Amino acid sequence: MRRPYIIITTIVLICCLHPAFAQHIDYTPDDSTEITDLMRKAHAHFQHKATDKGQIVLFFARHFIGRPYVAHTLEKNSIENIIVNTKELDCTTLVETVAALTKAYYKKGTFADFVSALESIRYRNGKVNGYASRLHYFSWWISDNEKRHNVIDLGKDGNYPYIAKQKIDVHFMSSNPLLYRQLADSPALVEEIKQYEDQQNGETVNYIPKNLLNLGQQQLGIKDGDIIALVTSKDGLDISHVGFAAWKGDKLHLLNASSLAHNVIEDSNTLFSYEAKRRSLLGIRVIRLR
Protein backbone atom coordinates (compact mmCIF):
# COMPACT_ATOMS: atom_id res chain seq x y z
CA MET A 1 0.00 0.00 0.00
CA ARG A 2 1.30 3.42 -0.87
CA ARG A 3 1.83 5.66 2.11
CA PRO A 4 -0.48 8.69 2.47
CA TYR A 5 0.94 12.09 1.61
CA ILE A 6 0.22 15.35 3.35
CA ILE A 7 -0.33 18.34 1.09
CA ILE A 8 0.88 21.37 2.99
CA THR A 9 -0.72 24.64 1.98
CA THR A 10 1.03 27.94 1.45
CA ILE A 11 -0.24 29.27 4.80
CA VAL A 12 1.41 26.43 6.71
CA LEU A 13 4.58 26.70 4.63
CA ILE A 14 4.99 30.32 5.62
CA CYS A 15 5.18 29.14 9.22
CA CYS A 16 7.67 26.32 8.77
CA LEU A 17 9.47 26.93 5.45
CA HIS A 18 10.77 29.93 3.55
CA PRO A 19 7.92 32.25 2.47
CA ALA A 20 9.20 32.18 -1.11
CA PHE A 21 7.58 28.74 -1.49
CA ALA A 22 4.27 29.80 -3.00
CA GLN A 23 3.26 26.35 -4.20
CA HIS A 24 2.32 23.17 -2.37
CA ILE A 25 4.95 20.79 -1.12
CA ASP A 26 4.16 17.12 -0.59
CA TYR A 27 5.87 15.32 2.28
CA THR A 28 5.10 13.32 5.38
CA PRO A 29 6.26 14.05 8.93
CA ASP A 30 8.48 10.97 8.58
CA ASP A 31 10.22 12.60 5.59
CA SER A 32 11.01 15.82 7.41
CA THR A 33 12.12 13.97 10.55
CA GLU A 34 14.41 11.68 8.57
CA ILE A 35 15.99 14.59 6.69
CA THR A 36 16.69 16.62 9.84
CA ASP A 37 17.95 13.58 11.77
CA LEU A 38 20.22 12.58 8.89
CA MET A 39 21.59 16.11 8.62
CA ARG A 40 22.34 16.09 12.35
CA LYS A 41 24.14 12.75 12.03
CA ALA A 42 26.20 14.05 9.11
CA HIS A 43 27.33 17.12 11.02
CA ALA A 44 28.22 14.96 14.02
CA HIS A 45 30.07 12.45 11.83
CA PHE A 46 32.16 14.99 9.94
CA GLN A 47 32.27 17.54 12.80
CA HIS A 48 32.45 20.40 10.29
CA LYS A 49 35.95 19.37 9.28
CA ALA A 50 37.31 20.18 5.83
CA THR A 51 36.05 16.94 4.31
CA ASP A 52 36.05 16.12 0.60
CA LYS A 53 32.52 16.78 -0.63
CA GLY A 54 32.40 13.39 -2.33
CA GLN A 55 32.64 11.67 1.05
CA ILE A 56 29.66 13.67 2.28
CA VAL A 57 27.75 12.68 -0.87
CA LEU A 58 28.49 8.98 -0.25
CA PHE A 59 27.55 9.31 3.43
CA PHE A 60 24.09 10.48 2.41
CA ALA A 61 23.79 8.04 -0.51
CA ARG A 62 24.73 5.02 1.61
CA HIS A 63 22.06 5.95 4.12
CA PHE A 64 19.46 4.93 1.53
CA ILE A 65 20.91 1.50 0.67
CA GLY A 66 18.10 -1.02 0.91
CA ARG A 67 15.31 1.49 0.21
CA PRO A 68 12.83 0.11 -2.32
CA TYR A 69 13.04 1.13 -5.94
CA VAL A 70 9.72 2.66 -6.97
CA ALA A 71 9.22 4.42 -10.31
CA HIS A 72 6.98 7.40 -11.06
CA THR A 73 6.82 8.77 -7.52
CA LEU A 74 6.80 12.32 -8.92
CA GLU A 75 3.75 11.65 -11.09
CA LYS A 76 1.13 11.50 -8.32
CA ASN A 77 -0.46 14.95 -8.73
CA SER A 78 -2.18 16.72 -11.61
CA ILE A 79 -0.52 19.94 -10.41
CA GLU A 80 3.27 19.88 -10.27
CA ASN A 81 4.42 20.03 -6.65
CA ILE A 82 7.78 19.64 -4.96
CA ILE A 83 7.59 16.05 -3.78
CA VAL A 84 9.83 14.84 -0.97
CA ASN A 85 9.83 11.04 -0.73
CA THR A 86 12.66 9.40 1.19
CA LYS A 87 10.96 5.99 1.44
CA GLU A 88 10.60 5.17 -2.28
CA LEU A 89 13.31 6.09 -4.77
CA ASP A 90 14.16 5.70 -8.43
CA CYS A 91 17.59 6.40 -9.88
CA THR A 92 16.93 10.10 -10.50
CA THR A 93 15.13 10.88 -7.26
CA LEU A 94 17.97 9.17 -5.34
CA VAL A 95 20.49 11.45 -7.05
CA GLU A 96 18.33 14.53 -6.47
CA THR A 97 17.66 13.68 -2.82
CA VAL A 98 21.34 13.12 -2.06
CA ALA A 99 22.41 16.22 -4.00
CA ALA A 100 19.85 18.32 -2.11
CA LEU A 101 21.03 16.90 1.22
CA THR A 102 24.61 17.78 0.31
CA LYS A 103 23.69 21.35 -0.65
CA ALA A 104 21.65 21.77 2.54
CA TYR A 105 24.55 20.39 4.62
CA TYR A 106 26.63 23.43 3.66
CA LYS A 107 23.86 25.79 4.78
CA LYS A 108 22.03 25.51 8.11
CA GLY A 109 20.98 21.96 7.40
CA THR A 110 17.29 22.57 8.01
CA PHE A 111 14.42 20.84 6.26
CA ALA A 112 13.64 24.17 4.58
CA ASP A 113 17.22 24.26 3.23
CA PHE A 114 16.72 20.76 1.85
CA VAL A 115 13.43 21.61 0.12
CA SER A 116 14.93 24.76 -1.38
CA ALA A 117 17.91 22.77 -2.68
CA LEU A 118 15.65 20.07 -4.09
CA GLU A 119 13.62 22.62 -6.03
CA SER A 120 16.79 24.25 -7.32
CA ILE A 121 18.16 20.92 -8.54
CA ARG A 122 14.99 19.39 -9.99
CA TYR A 123 13.50 22.28 -11.98
CA ARG A 124 14.46 24.48 -14.90
CA ASN A 125 16.00 27.73 -13.67
CA GLY A 126 15.61 26.35 -10.15
CA LYS A 127 11.88 27.06 -9.86
CA VAL A 128 8.85 24.79 -10.15
CA ASN A 129 6.49 26.15 -12.77
CA GLY A 130 4.33 23.30 -13.99
CA TYR A 131 5.12 19.84 -15.29
CA ALA A 132 7.26 21.07 -18.19
CA SER A 133 9.59 22.92 -15.79
CA ARG A 134 10.86 19.61 -14.40
CA LEU A 135 14.21 18.57 -15.90
CA HIS A 136 12.88 15.31 -17.32
CA TYR A 137 15.89 14.32 -19.45
CA PHE A 138 19.20 14.05 -17.63
CA SER A 139 21.00 16.05 -20.30
CA TRP A 140 18.57 18.87 -19.43
CA TRP A 141 19.38 18.29 -15.75
CA ILE A 142 23.12 18.56 -16.36
CA SER A 143 22.91 21.61 -18.60
CA ASP A 144 20.54 23.60 -16.40
CA ASN A 145 22.32 22.79 -13.14
CA GLU A 146 25.71 23.57 -14.63
CA LYS A 147 24.43 26.92 -15.89
CA ARG A 148 23.39 27.77 -12.34
CA HIS A 149 26.70 26.53 -10.86
CA ASN A 150 25.18 23.59 -8.98
CA VAL A 151 27.37 21.06 -10.79
CA ILE A 152 30.41 20.70 -13.04
CA ASP A 153 30.31 18.57 -16.21
CA LEU A 154 33.77 16.99 -16.04
CA GLY A 155 33.72 16.13 -19.74
CA LYS A 156 32.78 19.56 -20.98
CA ASP A 157 36.18 20.32 -22.52
CA GLY A 158 36.53 16.90 -24.16
CA ASN A 159 39.85 16.09 -22.54
CA TYR A 160 40.97 12.48 -22.04
CA PRO A 161 39.25 10.17 -21.13
CA TYR A 162 36.13 12.01 -22.44
CA ILE A 163 36.97 11.10 -26.01
CA ALA A 164 33.54 9.97 -27.25
CA LYS A 165 30.79 12.31 -28.38
CA GLN A 166 27.02 12.13 -28.13
CA LYS A 167 24.75 14.31 -30.23
CA ILE A 168 21.68 15.04 -28.14
CA ASP A 169 18.48 13.91 -29.87
CA VAL A 170 15.76 13.51 -27.26
CA HIS A 171 12.16 13.01 -28.30
CA PHE A 172 10.91 10.02 -26.32
CA MET A 173 8.41 12.00 -24.25
CA SER A 174 6.83 13.93 -27.11
CA SER A 175 6.78 10.78 -29.25
CA ASN A 176 5.13 8.66 -26.54
CA PRO A 177 2.73 10.96 -24.67
CA LEU A 178 0.40 8.11 -23.71
CA LEU A 179 3.12 6.76 -21.42
CA TYR A 180 2.91 9.89 -19.28
CA ARG A 181 -0.14 10.67 -17.17
CA GLN A 182 0.25 14.43 -17.52
CA LEU A 183 0.81 14.33 -21.29
CA ALA A 184 -1.84 11.80 -22.29
CA ASP A 185 -4.70 14.30 -22.48
CA SER A 186 -2.77 17.52 -23.02
CA PRO A 187 -1.58 18.26 -26.58
CA ALA A 188 -0.49 21.73 -25.43
CA LEU A 189 1.78 20.25 -22.77
CA VAL A 190 3.21 17.77 -25.28
CA GLU A 191 4.06 20.68 -27.54
CA GLU A 192 5.72 22.53 -24.66
CA ILE A 193 7.84 19.48 -23.90
CA LYS A 194 8.72 19.17 -27.59
CA GLN A 195 9.88 22.78 -27.69
CA TYR A 196 12.23 22.10 -24.79
CA GLU A 197 13.46 18.93 -26.52
CA ASP A 198 14.19 20.85 -29.71
CA GLN A 199 16.06 23.59 -27.82
CA GLN A 200 18.89 21.26 -26.82
CA ASN A 201 18.73 18.76 -29.67
CA GLY A 202 21.80 18.97 -31.88
CA GLU A 203 24.12 19.85 -29.00
CA THR A 204 27.22 17.63 -28.76
CA VAL A 205 28.51 16.44 -25.38
CA ASN A 206 31.55 14.39 -24.39
CA TYR A 207 31.64 11.14 -22.45
CA ILE A 208 33.96 8.32 -21.44
CA PRO A 209 33.45 5.29 -23.74
CA LYS A 210 32.70 2.08 -21.90
CA ASN A 211 35.87 0.32 -23.06
CA LEU A 212 37.85 2.71 -20.82
CA LEU A 213 35.84 2.09 -17.66
CA ASN A 214 38.28 -0.60 -16.51
CA LEU A 215 40.93 2.06 -15.97
CA GLY A 216 41.89 3.09 -12.45
CA GLN A 217 40.79 6.08 -10.42
CA GLN A 218 43.78 8.25 -11.26
CA GLN A 219 43.44 7.62 -15.00
CA LEU A 220 39.69 8.26 -15.08
CA GLY A 221 39.82 11.24 -12.71
CA ILE A 222 36.52 10.21 -11.13
CA LYS A 223 36.06 10.68 -7.38
CA ASP A 224 33.84 8.89 -4.90
CA GLY A 225 30.45 10.62 -4.89
CA ASP A 226 30.61 11.93 -8.46
CA ILE A 227 27.32 11.55 -10.32
CA ILE A 228 27.54 8.93 -13.06
CA ALA A 229 25.13 9.19 -16.01
CA LEU A 230 24.95 6.17 -18.30
CA VAL A 231 24.86 7.24 -21.95
CA THR A 232 22.48 5.23 -24.12
CA SER A 233 21.91 4.61 -27.81
CA LYS A 234 18.17 4.02 -27.31
CA ASP A 235 16.11 6.06 -29.75
CA GLY A 236 14.83 9.30 -28.30
CA LEU A 237 16.83 9.08 -25.08
CA ASP A 238 20.15 10.47 -23.86
CA ILE A 239 20.79 8.87 -20.47
CA SER A 240 19.21 5.62 -19.33
CA HIS A 241 20.38 5.45 -15.70
CA VAL A 242 22.17 7.50 -13.04
CA GLY A 243 23.91 6.87 -9.75
CA PHE A 244 27.04 7.70 -7.74
CA ALA A 245 30.65 6.65 -8.19
CA ALA A 246 31.95 4.32 -5.48
CA TRP A 247 35.50 3.00 -5.76
CA LYS A 248 36.39 -0.43 -4.40
CA GLY A 249 40.13 -0.74 -4.60
CA ASP A 250 40.91 0.61 -8.04
CA LYS A 251 37.66 -0.52 -9.66
CA LEU A 252 34.69 1.75 -10.31
CA HIS A 253 31.29 0.67 -9.00
CA LEU A 254 27.86 2.32 -9.03
CA LEU A 255 25.73 3.17 -6.01
CA ASN A 256 22.24 3.43 -7.48
CA ALA A 257 18.52 2.81 -7.15
CA SER A 258 18.32 -0.38 -9.20
CA SER A 259 15.16 -1.48 -10.96
CA LEU A 260 16.75 -4.93 -11.35
CA ALA A 261 17.54 -5.36 -7.64
CA HIS A 262 14.34 -3.50 -6.68
CA ASN A 263 16.16 -1.31 -4.18
CA VAL A 264 19.12 1.00 -3.63
CA ILE A 265 22.39 -0.91 -3.87
CA GLU A 266 26.11 -0.38 -4.03
CA ASP A 267 26.64 -2.77 -6.93
CA SER A 268 29.15 -5.53 -6.33
CA ASN A 269 29.77 -5.71 -10.08
CA THR A 270 32.10 -3.14 -11.60
CA LEU A 271 30.59 -0.49 -13.81
CA PHE A 272 32.84 -1.78 -16.60
CA SER A 273 31.27 -5.25 -16.43
CA TYR A 274 27.74 -3.82 -16.09
CA GLU A 275 28.09 -1.76 -19.26
CA ALA A 276 29.93 -4.50 -21.17
CA LYS A 277 26.85 -6.74 -20.89
CA ARG A 278 24.47 -4.12 -22.30
CA ARG A 279 24.78 -3.22 -25.96
CA SER A 280 22.72 -0.02 -25.70
CA LEU A 281 25.07 1.47 -23.09
CA LEU A 282 27.86 3.51 -24.65
CA GLY A 283 29.77 4.94 -21.68
CA ILE A 284 29.30 7.57 -18.99
CA ARG A 285 29.09 11.29 -18.38
CA VAL A 286 30.50 12.39 -15.03
CA ILE A 287 29.05 15.25 -13.02
CA ARG A 288 30.45 16.71 -9.81
CA LEU A 289 28.51 18.72 -7.26
CA ARG A 290 29.92 22.17 -6.64
C-alpha positions as a Markdown table, in Angstrom:
| # | Residue | x | y | z |
|---|---|---|---|---|
| 1 | Met | 0.0 | 0.0 | 0.0 |
| 2 | Arg | 1.3 | 3.4 | -0.9 |
| 3 | Arg | 1.8 | 5.7 | 2.1 |
| 4 | Pro | -0.5 | 8.7 | 2.5 |
| 5 | Tyr | 0.9 | 12.1 | 1.6 |
| 6 | Ile | 0.2 | 15.4 | 3.3 |
| 7 | Ile | -0.3 | 18.3 | 1.1 |
| 8 | Ile | 0.9 | 21.4 | 3.0 |
| 9 | Thr | -0.7 | 24.6 | 2.0 |
| 10 | Thr | 1.0 | 27.9 | 1.5 |
| 11 | Ile | -0.2 | 29.3 | 4.8 |
| 12 | Val | 1.4 | 26.4 | 6.7 |
| 13 | Leu | 4.6 | 26.7 | 4.6 |
| 14 | Ile | 5.0 | 30.3 | 5.6 |
| 15 | Cys | 5.2 | 29.1 | 9.2 |
| 16 | Cys | 7.7 | 26.3 | 8.8 |
| 17 | Leu | 9.5 | 26.9 | 5.5 |
| 18 | His | 10.8 | 29.9 | 3.5 |
| 19 | Pro | 7.9 | 32.2 | 2.5 |
| 20 | Ala | 9.2 | 32.2 | -1.1 |
| 21 | Phe | 7.6 | 28.7 | -1.5 |
| 22 | Ala | 4.3 | 29.8 | -3.0 |
| 23 | Gln | 3.3 | 26.3 | -4.2 |
| 24 | His | 2.3 | 23.2 | -2.4 |
| 25 | Ile | 5.0 | 20.8 | -1.1 |
| 26 | Asp | 4.2 | 17.1 | -0.6 |
| 27 | Tyr | 5.9 | 15.3 | 2.3 |
| 28 | Thr | 5.1 | 13.3 | 5.4 |
| 29 | Pro | 6.3 | 14.0 | 8.9 |
| 30 | Asp | 8.5 | 11.0 | 8.6 |
| 31 | Asp | 10.2 | 12.6 | 5.6 |
| 32 | Ser | 11.0 | 15.8 | 7.4 |
| 33 | Thr | 12.1 | 14.0 | 10.5 |
| 34 | Glu | 14.4 | 11.7 | 8.6 |
| 35 | Ile | 16.0 | 14.6 | 6.7 |
| 36 | Thr | 16.7 | 16.6 | 9.8 |
| 37 | Asp | 17.9 | 13.6 | 11.8 |
| 38 | Leu | 20.2 | 12.6 | 8.9 |
| 39 | Met | 21.6 | 16.1 | 8.6 |
| 40 | Arg | 22.3 | 16.1 | 12.3 |
| 41 | Lys | 24.1 | 12.7 | 12.0 |
| 42 | Ala | 26.2 | 14.1 | 9.1 |
| 43 | His | 27.3 | 17.1 | 11.0 |
| 44 | Ala | 28.2 | 15.0 | 14.0 |
| 45 | His | 30.1 | 12.5 | 11.8 |
| 46 | Phe | 32.2 | 15.0 | 9.9 |
| 47 | Gln | 32.3 | 17.5 | 12.8 |
| 48 | His | 32.5 | 20.4 | 10.3 |
| 49 | Lys | 36.0 | 19.4 | 9.3 |
| 50 | Ala | 37.3 | 20.2 | 5.8 |
| 51 | Thr | 36.0 | 16.9 | 4.3 |
| 52 | Asp | 36.0 | 16.1 | 0.6 |
| 53 | Lys | 32.5 | 16.8 | -0.6 |
| 54 | Gly | 32.4 | 13.4 | -2.3 |
| 55 | Gln | 32.6 | 11.7 | 1.0 |
| 56 | Ile | 29.7 | 13.7 | 2.3 |
| 57 | Val | 27.8 | 12.7 | -0.9 |
| 58 | Leu | 28.5 | 9.0 | -0.2 |
| 59 | Phe | 27.6 | 9.3 | 3.4 |
| 60 | Phe | 24.1 | 10.5 | 2.4 |
| 61 | Ala | 23.8 | 8.0 | -0.5 |
| 62 | Arg | 24.7 | 5.0 | 1.6 |
| 63 | His | 22.1 | 6.0 | 4.1 |
| 64 | Phe | 19.5 | 4.9 | 1.5 |
| 65 | Ile | 20.9 | 1.5 | 0.7 |
| 66 | Gly | 18.1 | -1.0 | 0.9 |
| 67 | Arg | 15.3 | 1.5 | 0.2 |
| 68 | Pro | 12.8 | 0.1 | -2.3 |
| 69 | Tyr | 13.0 | 1.1 | -5.9 |
| 70 | Val | 9.7 | 2.7 | -7.0 |
| 71 | Ala | 9.2 | 4.4 | -10.3 |
| 72 | His | 7.0 | 7.4 | -11.1 |
| 73 | Thr | 6.8 | 8.8 | -7.5 |
| 74 | Leu | 6.8 | 12.3 | -8.9 |
| 75 | Glu | 3.7 | 11.6 | -11.1 |
| 76 | Lys | 1.1 | 11.5 | -8.3 |
| 77 | Asn | -0.5 | 14.9 | -8.7 |
| 78 | Ser | -2.2 | 16.7 | -11.6 |
| 79 | Ile | -0.5 | 19.9 | -10.4 |
| 80 | Glu | 3.3 | 19.9 | -10.3 |
| 81 | Asn | 4.4 | 20.0 | -6.6 |
| 82 | Ile | 7.8 | 19.6 | -5.0 |
| 83 | Ile | 7.6 | 16.0 | -3.8 |
| 84 | Val | 9.8 | 14.8 | -1.0 |
| 85 | Asn | 9.8 | 11.0 | -0.7 |
| 86 | Thr | 12.7 | 9.4 | 1.2 |
| 87 | Lys | 11.0 | 6.0 | 1.4 |
| 88 | Glu | 10.6 | 5.2 | -2.3 |
| 89 | Leu | 13.3 | 6.1 | -4.8 |
| 90 | Asp | 14.2 | 5.7 | -8.4 |
| 91 | Cys | 17.6 | 6.4 | -9.9 |
| 92 | Thr | 16.9 | 10.1 | -10.5 |
| 93 | Thr | 15.1 | 10.9 | -7.3 |
| 94 | Leu | 18.0 | 9.2 | -5.3 |
| 95 | Val | 20.5 | 11.5 | -7.1 |
| 96 | Glu | 18.3 | 14.5 | -6.5 |
| 97 | Thr | 17.7 | 13.7 | -2.8 |
| 98 | Val | 21.3 | 13.1 | -2.1 |
| 99 | Ala | 22.4 | 16.2 | -4.0 |
| 100 | Ala | 19.8 | 18.3 | -2.1 |
| 101 | Leu | 21.0 | 16.9 | 1.2 |
| 102 | Thr | 24.6 | 17.8 | 0.3 |
| 103 | Lys | 23.7 | 21.3 | -0.7 |
| 104 | Ala | 21.7 | 21.8 | 2.5 |
| 105 | Tyr | 24.5 | 20.4 | 4.6 |
| 106 | Tyr | 26.6 | 23.4 | 3.7 |
| 107 | Lys | 23.9 | 25.8 | 4.8 |
| 108 | Lys | 22.0 | 25.5 | 8.1 |
| 109 | Gly | 21.0 | 22.0 | 7.4 |
| 110 | Thr | 17.3 | 22.6 | 8.0 |
| 111 | Phe | 14.4 | 20.8 | 6.3 |
| 112 | Ala | 13.6 | 24.2 | 4.6 |
| 113 | Asp | 17.2 | 24.3 | 3.2 |
| 114 | Phe | 16.7 | 20.8 | 1.8 |
| 115 | Val | 13.4 | 21.6 | 0.1 |
| 116 | Ser | 14.9 | 24.8 | -1.4 |
| 117 | Ala | 17.9 | 22.8 | -2.7 |
| 118 | Leu | 15.6 | 20.1 | -4.1 |
| 119 | Glu | 13.6 | 22.6 | -6.0 |
| 120 | Ser | 16.8 | 24.3 | -7.3 |
| 121 | Ile | 18.2 | 20.9 | -8.5 |
| 122 | Arg | 15.0 | 19.4 | -10.0 |
| 123 | Tyr | 13.5 | 22.3 | -12.0 |
| 124 | Arg | 14.5 | 24.5 | -14.9 |
| 125 | Asn | 16.0 | 27.7 | -13.7 |
| 126 | Gly | 15.6 | 26.4 | -10.1 |
| 127 | Lys | 11.9 | 27.1 | -9.9 |
| 128 | Val | 8.9 | 24.8 | -10.1 |
| 129 | Asn | 6.5 | 26.2 | -12.8 |
| 130 | Gly | 4.3 | 23.3 | -14.0 |
| 131 | Tyr | 5.1 | 19.8 | -15.3 |
| 132 | Ala | 7.3 | 21.1 | -18.2 |
| 133 | Ser | 9.6 | 22.9 | -15.8 |
| 134 | Arg | 10.9 | 19.6 | -14.4 |
| 135 | Leu | 14.2 | 18.6 | -15.9 |
| 136 | His | 12.9 | 15.3 | -17.3 |
| 137 | Tyr | 15.9 | 14.3 | -19.5 |
| 138 | Phe | 19.2 | 14.1 | -17.6 |
| 139 | Ser | 21.0 | 16.0 | -20.3 |
| 140 | Trp | 18.6 | 18.9 | -19.4 |
| 141 | Trp | 19.4 | 18.3 | -15.8 |
| 142 | Ile | 23.1 | 18.6 | -16.4 |
| 143 | Ser | 22.9 | 21.6 | -18.6 |
| 144 | Asp | 20.5 | 23.6 | -16.4 |
| 145 | Asn | 22.3 | 22.8 | -13.1 |
| 146 | Glu | 25.7 | 23.6 | -14.6 |
| 147 | Lys | 24.4 | 26.9 | -15.9 |
| 148 | Arg | 23.4 | 27.8 | -12.3 |
| 149 | His | 26.7 | 26.5 | -10.9 |
| 150 | Asn | 25.2 | 23.6 | -9.0 |
| 151 | Val | 27.4 | 21.1 | -10.8 |
| 152 | Ile | 30.4 | 20.7 | -13.0 |
| 153 | Asp | 30.3 | 18.6 | -16.2 |
| 154 | Leu | 33.8 | 17.0 | -16.0 |
| 155 | Gly | 33.7 | 16.1 | -19.7 |
| 156 | Lys | 32.8 | 19.6 | -21.0 |
| 157 | Asp | 36.2 | 20.3 | -22.5 |
| 158 | Gly | 36.5 | 16.9 | -24.2 |
| 159 | Asn | 39.8 | 16.1 | -22.5 |
| 160 | Tyr | 41.0 | 12.5 | -22.0 |
| 161 | Pro | 39.2 | 10.2 | -21.1 |
| 162 | Tyr | 36.1 | 12.0 | -22.4 |
| 163 | Ile | 37.0 | 11.1 | -26.0 |
| 164 | Ala | 33.5 | 10.0 | -27.2 |
| 165 | Lys | 30.8 | 12.3 | -28.4 |
| 166 | Gln | 27.0 | 12.1 | -28.1 |
| 167 | Lys | 24.8 | 14.3 | -30.2 |
| 168 | Ile | 21.7 | 15.0 | -28.1 |
| 169 | Asp | 18.5 | 13.9 | -29.9 |
| 170 | Val | 15.8 | 13.5 | -27.3 |
| 171 | His | 12.2 | 13.0 | -28.3 |
| 172 | Phe | 10.9 | 10.0 | -26.3 |
| 173 | Met | 8.4 | 12.0 | -24.3 |
| 174 | Ser | 6.8 | 13.9 | -27.1 |
| 175 | Ser | 6.8 | 10.8 | -29.2 |
| 176 | Asn | 5.1 | 8.7 | -26.5 |
| 177 | Pro | 2.7 | 11.0 | -24.7 |
| 178 | Leu | 0.4 | 8.1 | -23.7 |
| 179 | Leu | 3.1 | 6.8 | -21.4 |
| 180 | Tyr | 2.9 | 9.9 | -19.3 |
| 181 | Arg | -0.1 | 10.7 | -17.2 |
| 182 | Gln | 0.2 | 14.4 | -17.5 |
| 183 | Leu | 0.8 | 14.3 | -21.3 |
| 184 | Ala | -1.8 | 11.8 | -22.3 |
| 185 | Asp | -4.7 | 14.3 | -22.5 |
| 186 | Ser | -2.8 | 17.5 | -23.0 |
| 187 | Pro | -1.6 | 18.3 | -26.6 |
| 188 | Ala | -0.5 | 21.7 | -25.4 |
| 189 | Leu | 1.8 | 20.2 | -22.8 |
| 190 | Val | 3.2 | 17.8 | -25.3 |
| 191 | Glu | 4.1 | 20.7 | -27.5 |
| 192 | Glu | 5.7 | 22.5 | -24.7 |
| 193 | Ile | 7.8 | 19.5 | -23.9 |
| 194 | Lys | 8.7 | 19.2 | -27.6 |
| 195 | Gln | 9.9 | 22.8 | -27.7 |
| 196 | Tyr | 12.2 | 22.1 | -24.8 |
| 197 | Glu | 13.5 | 18.9 | -26.5 |
| 198 | Asp | 14.2 | 20.9 | -29.7 |
| 199 | Gln | 16.1 | 23.6 | -27.8 |
| 200 | Gln | 18.9 | 21.3 | -26.8 |
| 201 | Asn | 18.7 | 18.8 | -29.7 |
| 202 | Gly | 21.8 | 19.0 | -31.9 |
| 203 | Glu | 24.1 | 19.8 | -29.0 |
| 204 | Thr | 27.2 | 17.6 | -28.8 |
| 205 | Val | 28.5 | 16.4 | -25.4 |
| 206 | Asn | 31.5 | 14.4 | -24.4 |
| 207 | Tyr | 31.6 | 11.1 | -22.5 |
| 208 | Ile | 34.0 | 8.3 | -21.4 |
| 209 | Pro | 33.5 | 5.3 | -23.7 |
| 210 | Lys | 32.7 | 2.1 | -21.9 |
| 211 | Asn | 35.9 | 0.3 | -23.1 |
| 212 | Leu | 37.8 | 2.7 | -20.8 |
| 213 | Leu | 35.8 | 2.1 | -17.7 |
| 214 | Asn | 38.3 | -0.6 | -16.5 |
| 215 | Leu | 40.9 | 2.1 | -16.0 |
| 216 | Gly | 41.9 | 3.1 | -12.4 |
| 217 | Gln | 40.8 | 6.1 | -10.4 |
| 218 | Gln | 43.8 | 8.2 | -11.3 |
| 219 | Gln | 43.4 | 7.6 | -15.0 |
| 220 | Leu | 39.7 | 8.3 | -15.1 |
| 221 | Gly | 39.8 | 11.2 | -12.7 |
| 222 | Ile | 36.5 | 10.2 | -11.1 |
| 223 | Lys | 36.1 | 10.7 | -7.4 |
| 224 | Asp | 33.8 | 8.9 | -4.9 |
| 225 | Gly | 30.5 | 10.6 | -4.9 |
| 226 | Asp | 30.6 | 11.9 | -8.5 |
| 227 | Ile | 27.3 | 11.6 | -10.3 |
| 228 | Ile | 27.5 | 8.9 | -13.1 |
| 229 | Ala | 25.1 | 9.2 | -16.0 |
| 230 | Leu | 25.0 | 6.2 | -18.3 |
| 231 | Val | 24.9 | 7.2 | -22.0 |
| 232 | Thr | 22.5 | 5.2 | -24.1 |
| 233 | Ser | 21.9 | 4.6 | -27.8 |
| 234 | Lys | 18.2 | 4.0 | -27.3 |
| 235 | Asp | 16.1 | 6.1 | -29.7 |
| 236 | Gly | 14.8 | 9.3 | -28.3 |
| 237 | Leu | 16.8 | 9.1 | -25.1 |
| 238 | Asp | 20.1 | 10.5 | -23.9 |
| 239 | Ile | 20.8 | 8.9 | -20.5 |
| 240 | Ser | 19.2 | 5.6 | -19.3 |
| 241 | His | 20.4 | 5.4 | -15.7 |
| 242 | Val | 22.2 | 7.5 | -13.0 |
| 243 | Gly | 23.9 | 6.9 | -9.7 |
| 244 | Phe | 27.0 | 7.7 | -7.7 |
| 245 | Ala | 30.7 | 6.6 | -8.2 |
| 246 | Ala | 32.0 | 4.3 | -5.5 |
| 247 | Trp | 35.5 | 3.0 | -5.8 |
| 248 | Lys | 36.4 | -0.4 | -4.4 |
| 249 | Gly | 40.1 | -0.7 | -4.6 |
| 250 | Asp | 40.9 | 0.6 | -8.0 |
| 251 | Lys | 37.7 | -0.5 | -9.7 |
| 252 | Leu | 34.7 | 1.8 | -10.3 |
| 253 | His | 31.3 | 0.7 | -9.0 |
| 254 | Leu | 27.9 | 2.3 | -9.0 |
| 255 | Leu | 25.7 | 3.2 | -6.0 |
| 256 | Asn | 22.2 | 3.4 | -7.5 |
| 257 | Ala | 18.5 | 2.8 | -7.1 |
| 258 | Ser | 18.3 | -0.4 | -9.2 |
| 259 | Ser | 15.2 | -1.5 | -11.0 |
| 260 | Leu | 16.7 | -4.9 | -11.3 |
| 261 | Ala | 17.5 | -5.4 | -7.6 |
| 262 | His | 14.3 | -3.5 | -6.7 |
| 263 | Asn | 16.2 | -1.3 | -4.2 |
| 264 | Val | 19.1 | 1.0 | -3.6 |
| 265 | Ile | 22.4 | -0.9 | -3.9 |
| 266 | Glu | 26.1 | -0.4 | -4.0 |
| 267 | Asp | 26.6 | -2.8 | -6.9 |
| 268 | Ser | 29.2 | -5.5 | -6.3 |
| 269 | Asn | 29.8 | -5.7 | -10.1 |
| 270 | Thr | 32.1 | -3.1 | -11.6 |
| 271 | Leu | 30.6 | -0.5 | -13.8 |
| 272 | Phe | 32.8 | -1.8 | -16.6 |
| 273 | Ser | 31.3 | -5.3 | -16.4 |
| 274 | Tyr | 27.7 | -3.8 | -16.1 |
| 275 | Glu | 28.1 | -1.8 | -19.3 |
| 276 | Ala | 29.9 | -4.5 | -21.2 |
| 277 | Lys | 26.8 | -6.7 | -20.9 |
| 278 | Arg | 24.5 | -4.1 | -22.3 |
| 279 | Arg | 24.8 | -3.2 | -26.0 |
| 280 | Ser | 22.7 | 0.0 | -25.7 |
| 281 | Leu | 25.1 | 1.5 | -23.1 |
| 282 | Leu | 27.9 | 3.5 | -24.6 |
| 283 | Gly | 29.8 | 4.9 | -21.7 |
| 284 | Ile | 29.3 | 7.6 | -19.0 |
| 285 | Arg | 29.1 | 11.3 | -18.4 |
| 286 | Val | 30.5 | 12.4 | -15.0 |
| 287 | Ile | 29.0 | 15.2 | -13.0 |
| 288 | Arg | 30.5 | 16.7 | -9.8 |
| 289 | Leu | 28.5 | 18.7 | -7.3 |
| 290 | Arg | 29.9 | 22.2 | -6.6 |
